[in-house]
Amino acid sequence: MWGMGYRIDEIRAAILRVQLKKLPGIISAMHRSKYRIREALGKFPRVQLRKMVDADCAKRVNQALRAEGIVTSPQGLSNVLMTDWGLHLYSNNISLVNKTSVDGHGFPWKLVENQGLGQDYGKGLCPKADDLFERTILLAIPSCLTEHDENDIIRAFEKVLGDLL
């Protein structure tokens, strides 16, 4: 319903085929950074991968990391609270919440099979997921981090988590 039907043309496919040879090196660089940062975070037993202690703590860590220079990229993919992550969350998808259709005929909301369902897709439909979203910070690890960048991230986490947890 809301996805994009992107297709790649032959020229871009040919370029991509050559560029794919770089993929093992890119993945290796990402793994190096990720595991170095994960190891440093192991000193903080209250921080677990994929979740934070509570929503207030997640918000404070997010804001404090930003104050330390660990900020979002222009695409909004790094050091963001999960609740601010856009259309990936059901309650942020206006088309879903408002039950609007892309086909102009109300599909799938106006299907006979769906008449009378009356489902509300606003925040609160999935309380356990909502709770997890509020406690989660996304920190993307790009392939271009230098050792200096990794050290900056580690130092910021050590300072912020040492002060807040």
Chimera marker file (.cmm) of the C-alpha trace (Angstrom):
<marker_set name="trace">
<marker id="1" x="0.000" y="0.000" z="0.000" r="1" g="1" b="0" radius="0.5"/>
<marker id="2" x="2.574" y="2.592" z="1.062" r="1" g="1" b="0" radius="0.5"/>
<marker id="3" x="5.780" y="1.151" z="-0.388" r="1" g="1" b="0" radius="0.5"/>
<marker id="4" x="7.648" y="2.489" z="-3.328" r="1" g="1" b="0" radius="0.5"/>
<marker id="5" x="8.119" y="0.396" z="-6.476" r="1" g="1" b="0" radius="0.5"/>
<marker id="6" x="11.715" y="1.298" z="-7.258" r="1" g="1" b="0" radius="0.5"/>
<marker id="7" x="13.310" y="-0.388" z="-10.243" r="1" g="1" b="0" radius="0.5"/>
<marker id="8" x="16.918" y="-0.174" z="-11.339" r="1" g="1" b="0" radius="0.5"/>
<marker id="9" x="17.913" y="0.442" z="-14.932" r="1" g="1" b="0" radius="0.5"/>
<marker id="10" x="20.702" y="-1.394" z="-16.764" r="1" g="1" b="0" radius="0.5"/>
<marker id="11" x="23.365" y="1.294" z="-16.373" r="1" g="1" b="0" radius="0.5"/>
<marker id="12" x="22.895" y="1.590" z="-12.623" r="1" g="1" b="0" radius="0.5"/>
<marker id="13" x="22.797" y="-2.199" z="-12.350" r="1" g="1" b="0" radius="0.5"/>
<marker id="14" x="26.153" y="-2.453" z="-14.161" r="1" g="1" b="0" radius="0.5"/>
<marker id="15" x="27.706" y="0.134" z="-11.831" r="1" g="1" b="0" radius="0.5"/>
<marker id="16" x="26.212" y="-1.592" z="-8.799" r="1" g="1" b="0" radius="0.5"/>
<marker id="17" x="27.610" y="-4.936" z="-9.915" r="1" g="1" b="0" radius="0.5"/>
<marker id="18" x="31.134" y="-3.481" z="-9.892" r="1" g="1" b="0" radius="0.5"/>
<marker id="19" x="30.528" y="-1.613" z="-6.631" r="1" g="1" b="0" radius="0.5"/>
<marker id="20" x="29.349" y="-4.797" z="-4.902" r="1" g="1" b="0" radius="0.5"/>
<marker id="21" x="32.984" y="-5.953" z="-4.922" r="1" g="1" b="0" radius="0.5"/>
<marker id="22" x="33.577" y="-3.328" z="-2.203" r="1" g="1" b="0" radius="0.5"/>
<marker id="23" x="30.864" y="-4.767" z="0.036" r="1" g="1" b="0" radius="0.5"/>
<marker id="24" x="33.052" y="-7.173" z="2.075" r="1" g="1" b="0" radius="0.5"/>
<marker id="25" x="35.396" y="-4.302" z="3.027" r="1" g="1" b="0" radius="0.5"/>
<marker id="26" x="32.481" y="-2.045" z="3.927" r="1" g="1" b="0" radius="0.5"/>
<marker id="27" x="30.883" y="-4.713" z="6.103" r="1" g="1" b="0" radius="0.5"/>
<marker id="28" x="34.218" y="-5.452" z="7.764" r="1" g="1" b="0" radius="0.5"/>
<marker id="29" x="34.671" y="-1.776" z="8.669" r="1" g="1" b="0" radius="0.5"/>
<marker id="30" x="31.153" y="-1.607" z="10.093" r="1" g="1" b="0" radius="0.5"/>
<marker id="31" x="31.723" y="-4.754" z="12.161" r="1" g="1" b="0" radius="0.5"/>
<marker id="32" x="35.004" y="-3.403" z="13.525" r="1" g="1" b="0" radius="0.5"/>
<marker id="33" x="33.347" y="-0.194" z="14.700" r="1" g="1" b="0" radius="0.5"/>
<marker id="34" x="30.253" y="-1.927" z="16.007" r="1" g="1" b="0" radius="0.5"/>
<marker id="35" x="32.090" y="-4.495" z="18.105" r="1" g="1" b="0" radius="0.5"/>
<marker id="36" x="34.511" y="-1.961" z="19.488" r="1" g="1" b="0" radius="0.5"/>
<marker id="37" x="31.642" y="0.262" z="20.626" r="1" g="1" b="0" radius="0.5"/>
<marker id="38" x="29.654" y="-2.746" z="21.945" r="1" g="1" b="0" radius="0.5"/>
<marker id="39" x="32.639" y="-3.873" z="23.984" r="1" g="1" b="0" radius="0.5"/>
<marker id="40" x="32.950" y="-0.420" z="25.545" r="1" g="1" b="0" radius="0.5"/>
<marker id="41" x="29.236" y="-0.394" z="26.393" r="1" g="1" b="0" radius="0.5"/>
<marker id="42" x="29.668" y="-3.715" z="28.206" r="1" g="1" b="0" radius="0.5"/>
<marker id="43" x="30.870" y="-1.712" z="31.232" r="1" g="1" b="0" radius="0.5"/>
<marker id="44" x="27.305" y="-0.489" z="31.757" r="1" g="1" b="0" radius="0.5"/>
<marker id="45" x="25.172" y="-3.485" z="32.826" r="1" g="1" b="0" radius="0.5"/>
<marker id="46" x="21.930" y="-1.468" z="32.812" r="1" g="1" b="0" radius="0.5"/>
<marker id="47" x="22.340" y="-0.737" z="29.091" r="1" g="1" b="0" radius="0.5"/>
<marker id="48" x="21.404" y="-3.685" z="26.957" r="1" g="1" b="0" radius="0.5"/>
<marker id="49" x="21.595" y="-3.941" z="23.219" r="1" g="1" b="0" radius="0.5"/>
<marker id="50" x="18.281" y="-3.094" z="21.617" r="1" g="1" b="0" radius="0.5"/>
<marker id="51" x="16.712" y="-1.566" z="24.734" r="1" g="1" b="0" radius="0.5"/>
<marker id="52" x="17.155" y="1.063" z="27.414" r="1" g="1" b="0" radius="0.5"/>
<marker id="53" x="16.026" y="1.051" z="31.043" r="1" g="1" b="0" radius="0.5"/>
<marker id="54" x="13.077" y="3.443" z="30.639" r="1" g="1" b="0" radius="0.5"/>
<marker id="55" x="11.742" y="6.139" z="28.332" r="1" g="1" b="0" radius="0.5"/>
<marker id="56" x="13.043" y="9.027" z="30.450" r="1" g="1" b="0" radius="0.5"/>
<marker id="57" x="16.520" y="7.498" z="30.556" r="1" g="1" b="0" radius="0.5"/>
<marker id="58" x="16.533" y="6.928" z="26.790" r="1" g="1" b="0" radius="0.5"/>
<marker id="59" x="15.548" y="10.550" z="26.186" r="1" g="1" b="0" radius="0.5"/>
<marker id="60" x="18.227" y="11.857" z="28.566" r="1" g="1" b="0" radius="0.5"/>
<marker id="61" x="20.934" y="9.643" z="27.015" r="1" g="1" b="0" radius="0.5"/>
<marker id="62" x="19.869" y="10.720" z="23.517" r="1" g="1" b="0" radius="0.5"/>
<marker id="63" x="20.008" y="14.424" z="24.421" r="1" g="1" b="0" radius="0.5"/>
<marker id="64" x="23.281" y="14.110" z="26.350" r="1" g="1" b="0" radius="0.5"/>
<marker id="65" x="24.953" y="12.227" z="23.475" r="1" g="1" b="0" radius="0.5"/>
<marker id="66" x="23.836" y="14.981" z="21.103" r="1" g="1" b="0" radius="0.5"/>
<marker id="67" x="25.380" y="17.537" z="23.471" r="1" g="1" b="0" radius="0.5"/>
<marker id="68" x="28.619" y="15.528" z="23.215" r="1" g="1" b="0" radius="0.5"/>
<marker id="69" x="28.541" y="15.787" z="19.422" r="1" g="1" b="0" radius="0.5"/>
<marker id="70" x="27.040" y="12.369" z="18.672" r="1" g="1" b="0" radius="0.5"/>
<marker id="71" x="24.270" y="13.736" z="16.487" r="1" g="1" b="0" radius="0.5"/>
<marker id="72" x="22.001" y="12.571" z="13.759" r="1" g="1" b="0" radius="0.5"/>
<marker id="73" x="23.110" y="12.501" z="10.171" r="1" g="1" b="0" radius="0.5"/>
<marker id="74" x="21.213" y="14.665" z="7.677" r="1" g="1" b="0" radius="0.5"/>
<marker id="75" x="19.114" y="11.602" z="6.823" r="1" g="1" b="0" radius="0.5"/>
<marker id="76" x="18.030" y="11.290" z="10.460" r="1" g="1" b="0" radius="0.5"/>
<marker id="77" x="19.346" y="7.768" z="10.895" r="1" g="1" b="0" radius="0.5"/>
<marker id="78" x="21.686" y="8.035" z="13.862" r="1" g="1" b="0" radius="0.5"/>
<marker id="79" x="21.197" y="8.824" z="17.550" r="1" g="1" b="0" radius="0.5"/>
<marker id="80" x="17.462" y="9.163" z="17.276" r="1" g="1" b="0" radius="0.5"/>
<marker id="81" x="14.809" y="7.958" z="19.653" r="1" g="1" b="0" radius="0.5"/>
<marker id="82" x="12.837" y="5.170" z="18.043" r="1" g="1" b="0" radius="0.5"/>
<marker id="83" x="9.602" y="7.162" z="18.536" r="1" g="1" b="0" radius="0.5"/>
<marker id="84" x="11.016" y="9.867" z="16.231" r="1" g="1" b="0" radius="0.5"/>
<marker id="85" x="11.967" y="7.433" z="13.478" r="1" g="1" b="0" radius="0.5"/>
<marker id="86" x="9.181" y="8.229" z="11.078" r="1" g="1" b="0" radius="0.5"/>
<marker id="87" x="6.977" y="5.937" z="9.048" r="1" g="1" b="0" radius="0.5"/>
<marker id="88" x="8.609" y="2.772" z="10.352" r="1" g="1" b="0" radius="0.5"/>
<marker id="89" x="6.298" y="3.011" z="13.381" r="1" g="1" b="0" radius="0.5"/>
<marker id="90" x="2.661" y="2.177" z="12.832" r="1" g="1" b="0" radius="0.5"/>
<marker id="91" x="1.388" y="5.191" z="14.787" r="1" g="1" b="0" radius="0.5"/>
<marker id="92" x="3.519" y="7.590" z="12.712" r="1" g="1" b="0" radius="0.5"/>
<marker id="93" x="2.115" y="6.316" z="9.415" r="1" g="1" b="0" radius="0.5"/>
<marker id="94" x="-0.619" y="8.861" z="8.694" r="1" g="1" b="0" radius="0.5"/>
<marker id="95" x="-2.047" y="6.790" z="5.841" r="1" g="1" b="0" radius="0.5"/>
<marker id="96" x="-2.500" y="3.848" z="8.191" r="1" g="1" b="0" radius="0.5"/>
<marker id="97" x="-3.798" y="5.889" z="11.130" r="1" g="1" b="0" radius="0.5"/>
<marker id="98" x="-6.273" y="7.790" z="8.910" r="1" g="1" b="0" radius="0.5"/>
<marker id="99" x="-7.056" y="4.702" z="6.812" r="1" g="1" b="0" radius="0.5"/>
<marker id="100" x="-6.384" y="6.540" z="3.568" r="1" g="1" b="0" radius="0.5"/>
<marker id="101" x="-5.777" y="4.665" z="0.372" r="1" g="1" b="0" radius="0.5"/>
<marker id="102" x="-3.308" y="5.162" z="-2.422" r="1" g="1" b="0" radius="0.5"/>
<marker id="103" x="-5.629" y="3.716" z="-5.055" r="1" g="1" b="0" radius="0.5"/>
<marker id="104" x="-8.443" y="6.276" z="-4.703" r="1" g="1" b="0" radius="0.5"/>
<marker id="105" x="-11.010" y="3.538" z="-4.065" r="1" g="1" b="0" radius="0.5"/>
<marker id="106" x="-10.388" y="3.018" z="-0.359" r="1" g="1" b="0" radius="0.5"/>
<marker id="107" x="-8.520" y="-0.284" z="-0.632" r="1" g="1" b="0" radius="0.5"/>
<marker id="108" x="-8.224" y="-2.164" z="1.712" r="1" g="1" b="0" radius="0.5"/>
<marker id="109" x="-10.430" y="-0.224" z="4.116" r="1" g="1" b="0" radius="0.5"/>
<marker id="110" x="-13.549" y="-0.416" z="1.965" r="1" g="1" b="0" radius="0.5"/>
<marker id="111" x="-13.363" y="-4.107" z="1.157" r="1" g="1" b="0" radius="0.5"/>
<marker id="112" x="-16.507" y="-5.967" z="2.128" r="1" g="1" b="0" radius="0.5"/>
<marker id="113" x="-14.377" y="-8.310" z="4.229" r="1" g="1" b="0" radius="0.5"/>
<marker id="114" x="-13.127" y="-5.370" z="6.319" r="1" g="1" b="0" radius="0.5"/>
<marker id="115" x="-16.447" y="-3.601" z="6.882" r="1" g="1" b="0" radius="0.5"/>
<marker id="116" x="-17.168" y="-3.037" z="10.531" r="1" g="1" b="0" radius="0.5"/>
<marker id="117" x="-13.669" y="-3.780" z="11.802" r="1" g="1" b="0" radius="0.5"/>
<marker id="118" x="-13.255" y="-0.241" z="13.153" r="1" g="1" b="0" radius="0.5"/>
<marker id="119" x="-9.625" y="-0.814" z="14.146" r="1" g="1" b="0" radius="0.5"/>
<marker id="120" x="-7.812" y="2.241" z="15.489" r="1" g="1" b="0" radius="0.5"/>
<marker id="121" x="-4.160" y="2.316" z="14.378" r="1" g="1" b="0" radius="0.5"/>
<marker id="122" x="-3.111" y="5.243" z="16.579" r="1" g="1" b="0" radius="0.5"/>
<marker id="123" x="-0.510" y="5.032" z="19.314" r="1" g="1" b="0" radius="0.5"/>
<marker id="124" x="-1.580" y="2.581" z="21.973" r="1" g="1" b="0" radius="0.5"/>
<marker id="125" x="-2.705" y="-0.207" z="19.652" r="1" g="1" b="0" radius="0.5"/>
<marker id="126" x="0.487" y="-2.105" z="20.490" r="1" g="1" b="0" radius="0.5"/>
<marker id="127" x="1.367" y="-1.045" z="24.064" r="1" g="1" b="0" radius="0.5"/>
<marker id="128" x="4.337" y="-3.395" z="24.486" r="1" g="1" b="0" radius="0.5"/>
<marker id="129" x="5.858" y="-2.233" z="21.202" r="1" g="1" b="0" radius="0.5"/>
<marker id="130" x="5.155" y="1.403" z="22.099" r="1" g="1" b="0" radius="0.5"/>
<marker id="131" x="6.945" y="0.916" z="25.422" r="1" g="1" b="0" radius="0.5"/>
<marker id="132" x="9.945" y="-0.592" z="23.629" r="1" g="1" b="0" radius="0.5"/>
<marker id="133" x="10.014" y="2.235" z="21.067" r="1" g="1" b="0" radius="0.5"/>
<marker id="134" x="10.118" y="4.831" z="23.860" r="1" g="1" b="0" radius="0.5"/>
<marker id="135" x="13.106" y="3.115" z="25.498" r="1" g="1" b="0" radius="0.5"/>
<marker id="136" x="15.175" y="2.611" z="22.357" r="1" g="1" b="0" radius="0.5"/>
<marker id="137" x="17.850" y="4.792" z="20.760" r="1" g="1" b="0" radius="0.5"/>
<marker id="138" x="19.028" y="4.007" z="17.242" r="1" g="1" b="0" radius="0.5"/>
<marker id="139" x="22.725" y="4.582" z="16.696" r="1" g="1" b="0" radius="0.5"/>
<marker id="140" x="23.744" y="3.785" z="13.154" r="1" g="1" b="0" radius="0.5"/>
<marker id="141" x="27.315" y="2.591" z="12.661" r="1" g="1" b="0" radius="0.5"/>
<marker id="142" x="28.403" y="3.689" z="9.176" r="1" g="1" b="0" radius="0.5"/>
<marker id="143" x="31.272" y="2.070" z="7.325" r="1" g="1" b="0" radius="0.5"/>
<marker id="144" x="33.301" y="5.285" z="7.245" r="1" g="1" b="0" radius="0.5"/>
<marker id="145" x="34.046" y="5.640" z="10.975" r="1" g="1" b="0" radius="0.5"/>
<marker id="146" x="37.700" y="6.145" z="11.756" r="1" g="1" b="0" radius="0.5"/>
<marker id="147" x="39.316" y="4.947" z="14.968" r="1" g="1" b="0" radius="0.5"/>
<marker id="148" x="39.132" y="8.568" z="16.132" r="1" g="1" b="0" radius="0.5"/>
<marker id="149" x="35.372" y="8.612" z="15.430" r="1" g="1" b="0" radius="0.5"/>
<marker id="150" x="34.938" y="5.351" z="17.337" r="1" g="1" b="0" radius="0.5"/>
<marker id="151" x="36.893" y="6.797" z="20.274" r="1" g="1" b="0" radius="0.5"/>
<marker id="152" x="34.676" y="9.909" z="20.240" r="1" g="1" b="0" radius="0.5"/>
<marker id="153" x="31.546" y="7.757" z="20.389" r="1" g="1" b="0" radius="0.5"/>
<marker id="154" x="32.972" y="5.562" z="23.157" r="1" g="1" b="0" radius="0.5"/>
<marker id="155" x="34.088" y="8.573" z="25.221" r="1" g="1" b="0" radius="0.5"/>
<marker id="156" x="30.673" y="10.207" z="24.790" r="1" g="1" b="0" radius="0.5"/>
<marker id="157" x="28.898" y="7.056" z="25.962" r="1" g="1" b="0" radius="0.5"/>
<marker id="158" x="31.271" y="6.659" z="28.914" r="1" g="1" b="0" radius="0.5"/>
<marker id="159" x="30.675" y="10.255" z="29.987" r="1" g="1" b="0" radius="0.5"/>
<marker id="160" x="26.920" y="10.258" z="29.413" r="1" g="1" b="0" radius="0.5"/>
<marker id="161" x="26.196" y="6.823" z="30.880" r="1" g="1" b="0" radius="0.5"/>
<marker id="162" x="28.527" y="7.434" z="33.798" r="1" g="1" b="0" radius="0.5"/>
<marker id="163" x="26.591" y="10.586" z="34.652" r="1" g="1" b="0" radius="0.5"/>
<marker id="164" x="23.078" y="9.257" z="34.010" r="1" g="1" b="0" radius="0.5"/>
<marker id="165" x="23.077" y="5.609" z="35.065" r="1" g="1" b="0" radius="0.5"/>
<link id1="1" id2="2" r="1" g="1" b="0" radius="0.2"/>
<link id1="2" id2="3" r="1" g="1" b="0" radius="0.2"/>
<link id1="3" id2="4" r="1" g="1" b="0" radius="0.2"/>
<link id1="4" id2="5" r="1" g="1" b="0" radius="0.2"/>
<link id1="5" id2="6" r="1" g="1" b="0" radius="0.2"/>
<link id1="6" id2="7" r="1" g="1" b="0" radius="0.2"/>
<link id1="7" id2="8" r="1" g="1" b="0" radius="0.2"/>
<link id1="8" id2="9" r="1" g="1" b="0" radius="0.2"/>
<link id1="9" id2="10" r="1" g="1" b="0" radius="0.2"/>
<link id1="10" id2="11" r="1" g="1" b="0" radius="0.2"/>
<link id1="11" id2="12" r="1" g="1" b="0" radius="0.2"/>
<link id1="12" id2="13" r="1" g="1" b="0" radius="0.2"/>
<link id1="13" id2="14" r="1" g="1" b="0" radius="0.2"/>
<link id1="14" id2="15" r="1" g="1" b="0" radius="0.2"/>
<link id1="15" id2="16" r="1" g="1" b="0" radius="0.2"/>
<link id1="16" id2="17" r="1" g="1" b="0" radius="0.2"/>
<link id1="17" id2="18" r="1" g="1" b="0" radius="0.2"/>
<link id1="18" id2="19" r="1" g="1" b="0" radius="0.2"/>
<link id1="19" id2="20" r="1" g="1" b="0" radius="0.2"/>
<link id1="20" id2="21" r="1" g="1" b="0" radius="0.2"/>
<link id1="21" id2="22" r="1" g="1" b="0" radius="0.2"/>
<link id1="22" id2="23" r="1" g="1" b="0" radius="0.2"/>
<link id1="23" id2="24" r="1" g="1" b="0" radius="0.2"/>
<link id1="24" id2="25" r="1" g="1" b="0" radius="0.2"/>
<link id1="25" id2="26" r="1" g="1" b="0" radius="0.2"/>
<link id1="26" id2="27" r="1" g="1" b="0" radius="0.2"/>
<link id1="27" id2="28" r="1" g="1" b="0" radius="0.2"/>
<link id1="28" id2="29" r="1" g="1" b="0" radius="0.2"/>
<link id1="29" id2="30" r="1" g="1" b="0" radius="0.2"/>
<link id1="30" id2="31" r="1" g="1" b="0" radius="0.2"/>
<link id1="31" id2="32" r="1" g="1" b="0" radius="0.2"/>
<link id1="32" id2="33" r="1" g="1" b="0" radius="0.2"/>
<link id1="33" id2="34" r="1" g="1" b="0" radius="0.2"/>
<link id1="34" id2="35" r="1" g="1" b="0" radius="0.2"/>
<link id1="35" id2="36" r="1" g="1" b="0" radius="0.2"/>
<link id1="36" id2="37" r="1" g="1" b="0" radius="0.2"/>
<link id1="37" id2="38" r="1" g="1" b="0" radius="0.2"/>
<link id1="38" id2="39" r="1" g="1" b="0" radius="0.2"/>
<link id1="39" id2="40" r="1" g="1" b="0" radius="0.2"/>
<link id1="40" id2="41" r="1" g="1" b="0" radius="0.2"/>
<link id1="41" id2="42" r="1" g="1" b="0" radius="0.2"/>
<link id1="42" id2="43" r="1" g="1" b="0" radius="0.2"/>
<link id1="43" id2="44" r="1" g="1" b="0" radius="0.2"/>
<link id1="44" id2="45" r="1" g="1" b="0" radius="0.2"/>
<link id1="45" id2="46" r="1" g="1" b="0" radius="0.2"/>
<link id1="46" id2="47" r="1" g="1" b="0" radius="0.2"/>
<link id1="47" id2="48" r="1" g="1" b="0" radius="0.2"/>
<link id1="48" id2="49" r="1" g="1" b="0" radius="0.2"/>
<link id1="49" id2="50" r="1" g="1" b="0" radius="0.2"/>
<link id1="50" id2="51" r="1" g="1" b="0" radius="0.2"/>
<link id1="51" id2="52" r="1" g="1" b="0" radius="0.2"/>
<link id1="52" id2="53" r="1" g="1" b="0" radius="0.2"/>
<link id1="53" id2="54" r="1" g="1" b="0" radius="0.2"/>
<link id1="54" id2="55" r="1" g="1" b="0" radius="0.2"/>
<link id1="55" id2="56" r="1" g="1" b="0" radius="0.2"/>
<link id1="56" id2="57" r="1" g="1" b="0" radius="0.2"/>
<link id1="57" id2="58" r="1" g="1" b="0" radius="0.2"/>
<link id1="58" id2="59" r="1" g="1" b="0" radius="0.2"/>
<link id1="59" id2="60" r="1" g="1" b="0" radius="0.2"/>
<link id1="60" id2="61" r="1" g="1" b="0" radius="0.2"/>
<link id1="61" id2="62" r="1" g="1" b="0" radius="0.2"/>
<link id1="62" id2="63" r="1" g="1" b="0" radius="0.2"/>
<link id1="63" id2="64" r="1" g="1" b="0" radius="0.2"/>
<link id1="64" id2="65" r="1" g="1" b="0" radius="0.2"/>
<link id1="65" id2="66" r="1" g="1" b="0" radius="0.2"/>
<link id1="66" id2="67" r="1" g="1" b="0" radius="0.2"/>
<link id1="67" id2="68" r="1" g="1" b="0" radius="0.2"/>
<link id1="68" id2="69" r="1" g="1" b="0" radius="0.2"/>
<link id1="69" id2="70" r="1" g="1" b="0" radius="0.2"/>
<link id1="70" id2="71" r="1" g="1" b="0" radius="0.2"/>
<link id1="71" id2="72" r="1" g="1" b="0" radius="0.2"/>
<link id1="72" id2="73" r="1" g="1" b="0" radius="0.2"/>
<link id1="73" id2="74" r="1" g="1" b="0" radius="0.2"/>
<link id1="74" id2="75" r="1" g="1" b="0" radius="0.2"/>
<link id1="75" id2="76" r="1" g="1" b="0" radius="0.2"/>
<link id1="76" id2="77" r="1" g="1" b="0" radius="0.2"/>
<link id1="77" id2="78" r="1" g="1" b="0" radius="0.2"/>
<link id1="78" id2="79" r="1" g="1" b="0" radius="0.2"/>
<link id1="79" id2="80" r="1" g="1" b="0" radius="0.2"/>
<link id1="80" id2="81" r="1" g="1" b="0" radius="0.2"/>
<link id1="81" id2="82" r="1" g="1" b="0" radius="0.2"/>
<link id1="82" id2="83" r="1" g="1" b="0" radius="0.2"/>
<link id1="83" id2="84" r="1" g="1" b="0" radius="0.2"/>
<link id1="84" id2="85" r="1" g="1" b="0" radius="0.2"/>
<link id1="85" id2="86" r="1" g="1" b="0" radius="0.2"/>
<link id1="86" id2="87" r="1" g="1" b="0" radius="0.2"/>
<link id1="87" id2="88" r="1" g="1" b="0" radius="0.2"/>
<link id1="88" id2="89" r="1" g="1" b="0" radius="0.2"/>
<link id1="89" id2="90" r="1" g="1" b="0" radius="0.2"/>
<link id1="90" id2="91" r="1" g="1" b="0" radius="0.2"/>
<link id1="91" id2="92" r="1" g="1" b="0" radius="0.2"/>
<link id1="92" id2="93" r="1" g="1" b="0" radius="0.2"/>
<link id1="93" id2="94" r="1" g="1" b="0" radius="0.2"/>
<link id1="94" id2="95" r="1" g="1" b="0" radius="0.2"/>
<link id1="95" id2="96" r="1" g="1" b="0" radius="0.2"/>
<link id1="96" id2="97" r="1" g="1" b="0" radius="0.2"/>
<link id1="97" id2="98" r="1" g="1" b="0" radius="0.2"/>
<link id1="98" id2="99" r="1" g="1" b="0" radius="0.2"/>
<link id1="99" id2="100" r="1" g="1" b="0" radius="0.2"/>
<link id1="100" id2="101" r="1" g="1" b="0" radius="0.2"/>
<link id1="101" id2="102" r="1" g="1" b="0" radius="0.2"/>
<link id1="102" id2="103" r="1" g="1" b="0" radius="0.2"/>
<link id1="103" id2="104" r="1" g="1" b="0" radius="0.2"/>
<link id1="104" id2="105" r="1" g="1" b="0" radius="0.2"/>
<link id1="105" id2="106" r="1" g="1" b="0" radius="0.2"/>
<link id1="106" id2="107" r="1" g="1" b="0" radius="0.2"/>
<link id1="107" id2="108" r="1" g="1" b="0" radius="0.2"/>
<link id1="108" id2="109" r="1" g="1" b="0" radius="0.2"/>
<link id1="109" id2="110" r="1" g="1" b="0" radius="0.2"/>
<link id1="110" id2="111" r="1" g="1" b="0" radius="0.2"/>
<link id1="111" id2="112" r="1" g="1" b="0" radius="0.2"/>
<link id1="112" id2="113" r="1" g="1" b="0" radius="0.2"/>
<link id1="113" id2="114" r="1" g="1" b="0" radius="0.2"/>
<link id1="114" id2="115" r="1" g="1" b="0" radius="0.2"/>
<link id1="115" id2="116" r="1" g="1" b="0" radius="0.2"/>
<link id1="116" id2="117" r="1" g="1" b="0" radius="0.2"/>
<link id1="117" id2="118" r="1" g="1" b="0" radius="0.2"/>
<link id1="118" id2="119" r="1" g="1" b="0" radius="0.2"/>
<link id1="119" id2="120" r="1" g="1" b="0" radius="0.2"/>
<link id1="120" id2="121" r="1" g="1" b="0" radius="0.2"/>
<link id1="121" id2="122" r="1" g="1" b="0" radius="0.2"/>
<link id1="122" id2="123" r="1" g="1" b="0" radius="0.2"/>
<link id1="123" id2="124" r="1" g="1" b="0" radius="0.2"/>
<link id1="124" id2="125" r="1" g="1" b="0" radius="0.2"/>
<link id1="125" id2="126" r="1" g="1" b="0" radius="0.2"/>
<link id1="126" id2="127" r="1" g="1" b="0" radius="0.2"/>
<link id1="127" id2="128" r="1" g="1" b="0" radius="0.2"/>
<link id1="128" id2="129" r="1" g="1" b="0" radius="0.2"/>
<link id1="129" id2="130" r="1" g="1" b="0" radius="0.2"/>
<link id1="130" id2="131" r="1" g="1" b="0" radius="0.2"/>
<link id1="131" id2="132" r="1" g="1" b="0" radius="0.2"/>
<link id1="132" id2="133" r="1" g="1" b="0" radius="0.2"/>
<link id1="133" id2="134" r="1" g="1" b="0" radius="0.2"/>
<link id1="134" id2="135" r="1" g="1" b="0" radius="0.2"/>
<link id1="135" id2="136" r="1" g="1" b="0" radius="0.2"/>
<link id1="136" id2="137" r="1" g="1" b="0" radius="0.2"/>
<link id1="137" id2="138" r="1" g="1" b="0" radius="0.2"/>
<link id1="138" id2="139" r="1" g="1" b="0" radius="0.2"/>
<link id1="139" id2="140" r="1" g="1" b="0" radius="0.2"/>
<link id1="140" id2="141" r="1" g="1" b="0" radius="0.2"/>
<link id1="141" id2="142" r="1" g="1" b="0" radius="0.2"/>
<link id1="142" id2="143" r="1" g="1" b="0" radius="0.2"/>
<link id1="143" id2="144" r="1" g="1" b="0" radius="0.2"/>
<link id1="144" id2="145" r="1" g="1" b="0" radius="0.2"/>
<link id1="145" id2="146" r="1" g="1" b="0" radius="0.2"/>
<link id1="146" id2="147" r="1" g="1" b="0" radius="0.2"/>
<link id1="147" id2="148" r="1" g="1" b="0" radius="0.2"/>
<link id1="148" id2="149" r="1" g="1" b="0" radius="0.2"/>
<link id1="149" id2="150" r="1" g="1" b="0" radius="0.2"/>
<link id1="150" id2="151" r="1" g="1" b="0" radius="0.2"/>
<link id1="151" id2="152" r="1" g="1" b="0" radius="0.2"/>
<link id1="152" id2="153" r="1" g="1" b="0" radius="0.2"/>
<link id1="153" id2="154" r="1" g="1" b="0" radius="0.2"/>
<link id1="154" id2="155" r="1" g="1" b="0" radius="0.2"/>
<link id1="155" id2="156" r="1" g="1" b="0" radius="0.2"/>
<link id1="156" id2="157" r="1" g="1" b="0" radius="0.2"/>
<link id1="157" id2="158" r="1" g="1" b="0" radius="0.2"/>
<link id1="158" id2="159" r="1" g="1" b="0" radius="0.2"/>
<link id1="159" id2="160" r="1" g="1" b="0" radius="0.2"/>
<link id1="160" id2="161" r="1" g="1" b="0" radius="0.2"/>
<link id1="161" id2="162" r="1" g="1" b="0" radius="0.2"/>
<link id1="162" id2="163" r="1" g="1" b="0" radius="0.2"/>
<link id1="163" id2="164" r="1" g="1" b="0" radius="0.2"/>
<link id1="164" id2="165" r="1" g="1" b="0" radius="0.2"/>
</marker_set>
